[in-house]
Amino acid sequence: MPMAFAVTFLLTFFSIKFLKKKLPQDMGRAFAVNGANSKGKARGAGIILIIVYVLCMLVFMPLSVERGCYLTLLVAVMLTGFFDDASKKPWGNLTKGILDTGIAVLTAASFLYFNENTVTLALVDVSFSIPVWLYGLLIVLLVFGSINVVNCTDGVDGLCGSLSIVTLGSFMLLPEKLFSVESRNSIMLFIAVLLAYLWFNTKPSTVLMGDAGSRAIGLLVAIVALKSHDPFLFIPFAIVMIFDGGLGLFKLTVLRIAKKVFRVKDPTFMKKIRTPLHDHVRKSFKEGSRWEDPQVVWRFLIIQTAVSTLTLLFVK
């Protein structure tokens, strides 16, 4: 695996270096904090990350039908994100929601076909079976949520890639009873991809992964959680991304329910909440207390590393 890791890193690095000029350019997001700073940067590098990862998986890992299904779904969700990145007019939430649901359903069907409907709670060492229909529904919710919270986290140079490494690395450190060597090696290759990407994405970045990368990472994190035999570990191992990206999804849901059901256009308790959370700490904090971009990345990483370490210490 050392050779596979080195090859994956170098292939990703040089692919980004020489192909970034072929990627679409970011338009700059007026609604995001410091969004204008991204204007003109190469966007959609996720297509490079995922293609390199899939190729290296095919070369260095034993291929199975199950793994082939997951790699196909990874390419599919990457393409939905890349076409959105390359589009002059961003896709609507309804279109993205339908695509995400389709990917989530196919992921659930693939996983349940090749795996038992048994879950092990790693923190208490208890295993139990879940009815297939209920487990399928929970998987759909997990995949849909993971795709979207990771996607929303991608808004500060280096943040999404760094947090993803900590999250995936946390699963990699689980005991072999929960996480197989093959699954561990698969994660190792993707970490190599992310490390090469971060070389170009550290502030001031020149390349952005776009939806093509963040949405694919979200799917991969969900699949890794399922293969750990304890998908509930997704919560502590991705807690920062859940709060950062999930807060926006929660706010959007509350606003829509308030408007359509209760005829309230702007709930008072939501007015002071800026989402994603990384925008809140950079803009909504009082002058002098606002976090700079490097502080956001490092403080979020510190929190996630602390929670992941504490969780791993309690795994039975």
NORKA-V204865 format. One record per run of one state. SS is the DSSP state (2 for helix, 1 for strand, 0 for the rest). FROM is the first residue (numbers start at 1). TO is the last residue. If there is no record, write none. Layout:
SS;FROM;TO + SS;FROM;TO
This chain:
0;1;1 + 2;2;22 + 0;23;23 + 1;24;25 + 0;26;34 + 2;35;38 + 0;39;41 + 1;42;43 + 0;44;45 + 2;46;60 + 0;61;64 + 2;65;86 + 0;87;92 + 2;93;114 + 0;115;117 + 1;118;121 + 0;122;125 + 1;126;129 + 0;130;131 + 2;132;153 + 0;154;158 + 2;159;172 + 0;173;180 + 2;181;201 + 0;202;206 + 1;207;208 + 0;209;209 + 2;210;227 + 0;228;232 + 2;233;237 + 0;238;238 + 2;239;260 + 0;261;267 + 2;268;270 + 0;271;276 + 2;277;284 + 0;285;292 + 2;293;314 + 0;315;316
